[in-house]
């Protein structure tokens, strides 16, 4: 069925000449205790390499840097170190098991942030405290409210744009032009559980994203966000019959604990394969799979399913710090 009608597009003009780092000045000038950045690996299209002019770097969890024509964006910034904990739902915390590939104060200038949802494993307290308040952030209305209103912030963010599902932001950033459209995503399946969650506000609403980099033809990147498989995702291939790259959030996040998985809020290996078969991206890069002890479905499960499905030439695996160079 066709995707629902969307709200009018939002138009944003971003300054790519701004040399400032994404953190506040006082944190950019201090040395953050963090591991030495992992060595980088550079990968290209598994079957059709050549002409690469854009770059994706996997930092860890769901944090990536995407660079093209002088524009650099960052997804879901999470820069806690191994053994740090995040709050997931009331009474439940999760421990980080890995380190990011670089510390927050070593991140180069970022021109905007894509935030799928307001959850500590996607926007941790360190990030929330140290980011510059004027850095542009694109997210959903729930996150915007928490980031910009004095009810929640004594030092609110000032450049947050909220997109409703299927709403688009038309972005001009120096020599780069792109559209970003909010994609459907949910942590909780529609029905009784979702009604209860909406009343109790246990899990926040979440978004996926479709990026269309304005090349000839446009290059599409589908960022799934932390979502389960549910009916509305079927609208995506109807609206976007060709997708060049999918960043697939996996992990099978299980609450309250992987040993007592009463609720799974992100895709496991089986559902990741199902989404690949439904959306049919040219290349898939799995992320968000082993960084927290709430993740029940490891990358090895997905790799096994990929081999069984004969999809090895459609998947690129990146370690933290690894990079994928592609042609727009």
Number of C-alpha atoms within 10 A of each C-alpha: 9 10 16 10 9 14 12 12 15 15 11 13 11 15 12 19 12 10 11 15 20 27 24 16 14 8 17 18 10 9 10 12 9 17 13 11 15 15 10 15 13 13 17 16 18 13 9 9 12 11 10 13 12 16 18 21 23 25 29 27 26 28 24 23 20 18 18 18 14 13 22 20 18 24 23 26 26 26 26 26 19 16 14 14 18 20 15 18 16 10 7 12 18 22 18 20 16 18 24 24 24 18 20 23 23 14 15 14 18 22 23 23 20 23 27 28 24 23 21 22 26 23 23 19 16 14 20 17 13 17 20 18 20 14 18 21 24 21 25 24 18 14 23 22 18 15 23 18 14 12 10 11 12 10 12 18 22 16 15 23 17 19 24 17 21 23 17 22 21 15 17 17 19 14 10 18 17 18 21 24 23 27 25 23 25 23 24 24 18 11 8 10 12 17 13 12 15 14 9 9 13 13 19 17 22 26 26 27 25 22 20 21 19 14 13 7 9 15 18 24 21 25 24 26 29 26 27 25 20 14 11 14 21 17 16 21 16 13 11 12 10 16 22 18 22 23 21 24 24 32 31 29 28 22 21 19 18 17 10 9 15 11 17 23 23 28 29 26 24 15 16 24 19 14 20 19 12 13 20 19 22 17 21 25 17 22 24 26 28 22 23 23 20 26 24 23 21 17 19 12 13 21 18 12 17 20 11 10 11 9 16 16 14 18 20 15 16 20 16 24 20 19 22 20 20 21 17 19
